Amino acid sequence: MHTHSREVDAEAVQALLAAAVAAPSIHNTQPWRFRLDPDSRSIEVRADQGRVLPRADPERRAQCLSVGAAVFNLRLAAAHLGWTPVVRLLPATDDSDPLATVRLTIAPVADGQPSQDGLYEAIERRHTSRMPFTGRPVPEPIVTEMITAARAEGAHLDVPDIIGTRHLLRLTQTAETRNAGHPDRTAETRTWVTAPGADTSYGIPMTALGPRDASGRMPVRDFTRELSAPHLPALRFERHAQVALLWTARDRREDWLRAGQALQRVLLTATRRGVRTSMLHQAMEWPELRAAMAGSRQRCCPQLLIRLGYGPDGGWTPRASAIPVPGSAAGPEPGALM
């Protein structure tokens, strides 16, 4: 564990960025870049326009969720190293790529801030689990803790009853069926599945994929459709799934970034309590299905459906190295960080 430090040295930068890039991102696109300003002790978090999903995420909403999750990890790492991080979303700049800045201050933490105990240590243990869960329900106190975690970041988390859960899963299945019948979307997803031994730090390795549900009840995403690769044998998933809908009251880019921070706080809270999670994003990729996920909720903008429960740990997915890269005429600007 890194000792507390208030010097923005190479070791501290490495720790900060290693935490940031451990955040989840849609299809493990890792659509972020970081730029350190040593004078202001600020880290600028930018969108990487080269790692996008034009079909599944044309408005870059999921990209903002992913970047927001990275920002939350940056906050945790900064606090762990002894700083008080101050976050500014959508800073005013000459271009649209910067989505947030995280300034490293030494100001005292304000009273009433929600506890982050144990969340930093959970960063490296959090993995998406695409395997069947046992069906044992997550206890109410842990569910309440996850709901509180989302609220602390300006978002909402609803855990519906059995009828509500079936409705959300039906919409997700409808989206999965649509994706399967859409050649361009299938091709886009396929480009982010990597073969064993592939020389890339992006995408989802086949070893991290999960099986299909033999009963057909769980609408897990089929990443290997039409691939000439061995498919995992179908398994029976939990009969009564437990899901949570993450949503915000508004639907601006700022709200997407806040939802991403809320998502990561929820996932790390679950990890700390031994709860496995996976993301069901398919319905969010079709506007009318996403709207239907809101149900009867007023002013509800659904952002993500999270499946939660107990079962095997998730498979590891690669991450790009978080190291400084030299600037050049053709490359990143000086001070840029991958």
C-alpha positions in Angstrom: 0.0 0.0 0.0 1.3 3.4 -0.9 2.2 5.6 2.0 0.6 9.1 2.3 2.3 11.7 0.3 1.6 15.3 -0.7 4.3 15.5 -3.3 3.1 15.0 -6.9 6.0 12.8 -7.7 6.2 10.0 -10.2 5.2 7.3 -7.7 2.1 9.3 -6.6 1.1 9.9 -10.3 1.5 6.2 -11.0 -0.7 5.3 -8.0 -3.4 7.9 -9.0 -3.6 6.7 -12.6 -3.4 3.0 -11.8 -6.5 3.5 -9.7 -8.2 5.6 -12.4 -7.8 3.1 -15.2 -9.1 0.2 -13.1 -12.6 1.7 -13.5 -15.1 -0.2 -15.6 -15.9 0.9 -19.1 -18.3 -0.3 -21.7 -16.7 -3.2 -23.6 -13.5 -2.2 -21.7 -12.9 0.6 -24.2 -11.1 2.6 -21.5 -12.2 5.8 -23.3 -10.2 8.3 -21.2 -6.9 10.2 -21.2 -5.3 12.1 -18.4 -3.2 15.3 -18.4 -1.3 16.5 -15.3 -0.7 20.2 -14.7 2.0 20.2 -12.0 1.6 23.9 -11.3 -2.0 23.7 -10.3 -1.7 20.1 -9.1 -4.6 19.2 -11.3 -5.4 16.1 -13.4 -7.4 16.8 -16.5 -9.6 13.8 -17.5 -10.4 13.8 -21.2 -12.5 11.7 -23.5 -10.5 9.6 -25.9 -12.3 10.1 -29.3 -10.5 7.1 -30.7 -12.2 4.6 -28.5 -15.9 5.0 -29.0 -18.9 2.9 -30.0 -20.8 4.9 -32.7 -23.6 2.3 -32.9 -24.2 1.4 -29.3 -23.3 4.8 -27.8 -23.8 7.6 -30.4 -24.4 10.3 -27.8 -21.3 9.2 -25.8 -23.4 8.7 -22.7 -21.8 5.4 -21.8 -18.4 7.0 -22.5 -19.2 9.7 -19.9 -20.3 7.0 -17.4 -17.0 5.3 -17.9 -15.0 8.5 -17.5 -17.1 9.3 -14.4 -16.1 6.0 -12.8 -12.5 6.7 -13.5 -12.9 10.1 -11.8 -14.3 8.5 -8.7 -11.3 6.2 -8.6 -9.0 9.2 -8.9 -10.8 10.8 -6.0 -10.3 7.7 -3.9 -6.6 7.4 -4.7 -6.0 11.1 -4.1 -7.6 10.8 -0.6 -5.6 7.7 0.1 -2.4 9.6 -0.7 -3.3 12.4 1.7 -5.0 15.0 -0.6 -8.5 16.4 -0.6 -9.6 16.1 -4.2 -11.7 18.9 -5.7 -13.6 17.9 -8.8 -14.9 20.2 -11.5 -17.1 18.6 -14.2 -17.1 20.0 -17.7 -14.4 22.7 -17.2 -14.5 25.6 -19.5 -11.8 25.1 -22.1 -11.1 25.7 -25.8 -12.2 22.2 -26.8 -14.8 19.7 -25.8 -12.6 16.8 -24.8 -11.9 17.7 -21.1 -14.8 16.2 -19.1 -13.4 16.8 -15.6 -10.5 18.1 -13.6 -9.4 16.7 -10.2 -7.4 19.2 -8.2 -5.2 17.8 -5.4 -5.6 20.1 -2.4 -4.6 19.8 1.2 -7.8 21.5 2.5 -9.5 19.7 5.4 -12.4 17.4 4.5 -15.8 19.1 5.0 -18.0 17.8 7.8 -20.8 15.5 6.7 -19.0 13.9 3.8 -19.9 10.3 3.2 -17.4 7.7 4.4 -15.1 6.1 1.9 -13.7 3.6 4.3 -12.5 0.4 2.5 -13.4 1.6 -1.0 -9.9 2.3 -2.2 -8.8 -1.2 -1.2 -11.8 -2.6 -3.2 -10.6 -1.0 -6.5 -8.3 -3.9 -7.4 -10.7 -6.5 -6.3 -13.7 -5.3 -8.3 -14.4 -7.3 -11.4 -17.5 -7.8 -13.5 -18.8 -11.3 -13.0 -20.7 -12.7 -16.0 -21.2 -16.1 -14.3 -24.4 -17.5 -12.7 -25.1 -16.3 -9.2 -26.4 -18.5 -6.4 -29.8 -16.7 -6.1 -29.2 -15.9 -2.4 -30.6 -12.3 -2.0 -28.3 -9.5 -1.0 -29.3 -8.6 2.6 -31.3 -5.4 3.0 -28.6 -3.5 5.0 -26.1 -4.0 2.1 -28.8 -2.9 -0.4 -29.4 0.2 1.7 -25.7 0.9 1.8 -25.5 0.7 -2.0 -28.6 3.0 -2.4 -26.9 5.5 0.0 -23.7 5.3 -2.1 -25.5 6.3 -5.3 -27.3 9.1 -3.5 -24.0 10.5 -2.2 -23.0 11.1 -5.8 -26.2 12.7 -6.9 -27.8 9.7 -8.5 -30.5 7.2 -7.5 -30.5 3.4 -7.2 -33.7 1.4 -7.1 -33.9 -2.3 -6.4 -37.3 -3.5 -7.7 -39.5 -6.3 -6.5 -39.9 -9.5 -8.5 -42.5 -8.1 -10.9 -40.4 -4.9 -11.5 -37.3 -7.0 -12.0 -39.0 -9.2 -14.6 -40.1 -6.1 -16.5 -36.6 -4.7 -16.6 -35.1 -8.0 -17.7 -37.8 -8.3 -20.5 -36.8 -4.9 -21.8 -33.1 -6.0 -21.6 -33.9 -9.2 -23.5 -35.7 -7.2 -26.2 -32.6 -5.1 -26.6 -30.3 -8.1 -26.8 -32.5 -9.6 -29.5 -32.4 -6.4 -31.5 -28.7 -6.2 -31.2 -28.4 -9.8 -32.4 -30.4 -8.9 -35.5 -28.4 -5.7 -36.3 -25.3 -6.6 -38.3 -23.5 -3.3 -37.7 -24.0 -3.5 -33.9 -22.9 -7.1 -33.9 -19.7 -6.2 -35.8 -19.0 -3.3 -33.5 -19.3 -5.5 -30.4 -17.2 -8.2 -32.0 -14.2 -5.8 -32.5 -13.9 -5.4 -28.8 -13.6 -9.2 -28.1 -9.9 -10.2 -28.0 -8.5 -13.7 -28.6 -6.2 -15.3 -26.0 -2.7 -13.9 -26.2 -3.8 -10.9 -28.2 -1.3 -8.0 -27.9 -3.8 -5.3 -26.7 -4.7 -3.6 -23.5 -8.3 -2.9 -24.6 -11.4 -4.9 -25.1 -12.7 -8.0 -23.4 -10.6 -11.2 -23.5 -12.6 -14.4 -24.2 -11.4 -15.7 -20.8 -13.5 -13.0 -19.1 -16.7 -13.8 -21.0 -19.5 -15.7 -19.4 -21.9 -18.4 -20.6 -25.4 -18.1 -21.9 -28.3 -18.9 -19.6 -29.6 -22.4 -20.4 -33.0 -21.4 -19.2 -33.1 -18.2 -21.3 -34.2 -16.1 -18.4 -31.1 -14.0 -17.9 -30.4 -11.7 -20.9 -26.6 -11.7 -20.7 -24.9 -10.1 -23.7 -23.6 -12.6 -26.3 -20.2 -11.2 -27.2 -19.2 -14.3 -29.3 -22.1 -14.4 -31.7 -20.9 -15.4 -35.2 -17.3 -15.7 -34.0 -15.4 -18.8 -35.1 -14.5 -19.5 -31.5 -15.5 -22.1 -28.9 -18.5 -21.1 -26.9 -18.8 -21.7 -23.3 -21.4 -24.3 -22.5 -24.7 -22.8 -21.4 -25.4 -22.8 -17.6 -28.5 -22.2 -15.5 -28.5 -18.8 -14.0 -30.2 -17.8 -10.8 -34.0 -18.3 -11.0 -34.8 -15.0 -9.2 -32.3 -12.4 -10.3 -31.7 -9.3 -8.2 -31.1 -6.1 -10.1 -30.7 -2.4 -9.4 -31.5 0.5 -11.7 -29.2 3.4 -11.6 -30.8 6.6 -12.7 -30.6 10.4 -12.6 -33.3 13.1 -12.5 -31.8 14.9 -15.6 -30.0 13.7 -18.7 -27.1 16.1 -19.4 -23.5 15.2 -19.8 -22.9 16.4 -16.3 -25.5 14.0 -15.1 -23.8 11.2 -17.0 -20.5 12.0 -15.3 -22.2 12.0 -11.9 -23.9 8.7 -12.7 -20.5 7.2 -13.5 -19.1 8.3 -10.2 -22.2 6.9 -8.5 -21.9 3.7 -10.4 -18.3 3.2 -9.2 -19.2 4.0 -5.6 -22.0 1.5 -5.7 -19.8 -1.2 -7.3 -17.0 -0.7 -4.8 -19.5 -0.7 -1.9 -20.8 -4.1 -3.2 -17.2 -5.4 -3.7 -16.3 -4.4 -0.1 -19.3 -6.4 1.1 -18.5 -9.5 -0.9 -21.3 -8.9 -3.5 -20.6 -9.7 -7.2 -21.9 -7.4 -9.9 -22.3 -7.3 -13.6 -23.8 -4.7 -16.0 -26.8 -5.1 -18.3 -26.5 -2.1 -20.6 -28.4 -3.4 -23.7 -31.7 -1.5 -23.2 -29.8 1.7 -22.7 -28.6 1.5 -26.3 -32.2 1.8 -27.7 -33.9 5.2 -26.9 -37.5 3.8 -26.5 -36.4 0.8 -24.5 -34.3 3.1 -22.2 -37.3 5.3 -21.7 -39.4 2.3 -20.9 -37.0 1.3 -18.1 -38.1 4.3 -16.2 -41.6 2.7 -15.7 -43.8 4.9 -13.6 -40.9 6.8 -12.0 -41.2 10.6 -12.4 -38.3 12.5 -14.0 -36.3 9.3 -14.3 -33.4 9.0 -16.8 -32.2 5.4 -16.6 -28.4 5.1 -16.9 -27.6 1.4 -16.2 -29.1 -1.8 -14.9 -26.8 -3.7 -12.5 -27.2 -7.4 -11.6 -26.0 -8.3 -8.2 -25.7 -11.4 -6.0 -23.2 -14.0 -4.8 -21.1 -16.3 -6.9 -17.7 -16.6 -8.6 -15.4 -13.7 -9.0 -15.3 -12.1 -12.4 -12.5 -12.6 -14.9 -9.7 -10.1 -15.2 -9.7 -7.6 -18.1 -6.6 -5.8 -19.3 -5.8 -2.2 -18.7 -3.6 0.2 -20.6 -0.4 1.3 -18.7 -0.9 4.5 -16.8 2.5 6.0 -17.5 3.7 9.4 -18.8 4.3 9.5 -22.5 6.6 12.0 -24.2 5.1 14.7 -26.3 5.8 15.0 -30.0 4.4 16.7 -33.0 2.5 13.6 -33.9 1.8 12.3 -30.5 0.2 13.4 -27.2 0.9 16.9 -26.0 3.6 17.4 -23.3 2.3 16.5 -19.9 -0.2 14.0 -21.4 -0.7 10.7 -19.6 -2.0 7.6 -21.2 
